[in-house]
Amino acid sequence: MTDSVRENLIDGENGSLYVNNKWERFTDIHCHCLPGLDDGPSTMKEALALCRMLAAEGIATIVATPHQLGRFESFNEAATVREAVNNLNESLKNNAIPVEVVPGGEVRVDERICKLLESDRILTLADGGKYLLLELPYQVFIDIEPLLIELASMDIQSIISHAERILPTAAQSNLLLHWLDQSAHFQITASSLLGDFGPEAQRAAWDFLTSGRAALVATDSHDIDSRKPRMRTAFRHISDKLGKELAHLVCIENPLRVINGRDILPLSLCDQKEIDR
């Protein structure tokens, strides 16, 4: 086996990747896998099918992130999500599907977020109290810097979900830099990198990576058809275009850091020659 193959190999049996001379698996920090809570799977059968596909993609740990607030106001509160995660994990175990699900939420931006966190109504990622996955409107720009500052005062860092698809926001490049200064991070979607959401989102996704602004890649998967996980293919494309070190950082290292409550590493730690090539 050549070194180039060893550096980026998917094992056909367990979905693991041979990276940096060891077998590793992905962590998915944004996934709608809980049955009957939002626009993800409707039934446990559909949820298990999605989790099988996630496992086949090489994903070991999934943060369940049902929508919270916005059009799901009064639904999917923290206690409900935790119970749904426990039920799904039990079914995964009974069906020998080798993934673990942990609680989280995709929280629609709202001026009440800090109070709702304090009253345990909404969830941080992996229920760890360090990272909050924020969803912004698609068509209207909102400057969330005051919210980011308030969350930072609670020692909570914000992760902006599917940043490449928030086109009005993506155009505000100077404000985005201010958000980064306020402990914000940008997550992009694996399938956006592959063009599944159209050329504009695809260009924005690659721009987020090449500019060093996005530190995390997740599936944002909802089902096994139109919104399926495409992490393995995205990992290969990032490795080919921007280097295996950056691919490892955004697809494996930083997502794992999120669920373990550790600091996200900036893309600047990667060899700039790898990023620019």
Protein Blocks (a to p, Z undefined) as FASTA:
>chain_A
ZZklmmoccdfklopaceehiacddddfbdcfbghklmmdfbfklmmmmmmmmmmnopab
dcddddeehjlgoiaifklmmmmmmmmmmmmmmnopacdddddddddddfklmmmmmnop
accehhlopaccddddfkbccdfklmmmmmmmnopacddehkllmmmlmmmmmlmmmmmm
nopacdddfklmnopnojklmmmmmmmmmnopacbdcfkiabfklmccfkkmmmmmmmmm
nojklmmmmmmmmmmmmmnopacddfklpcfklmmZZ
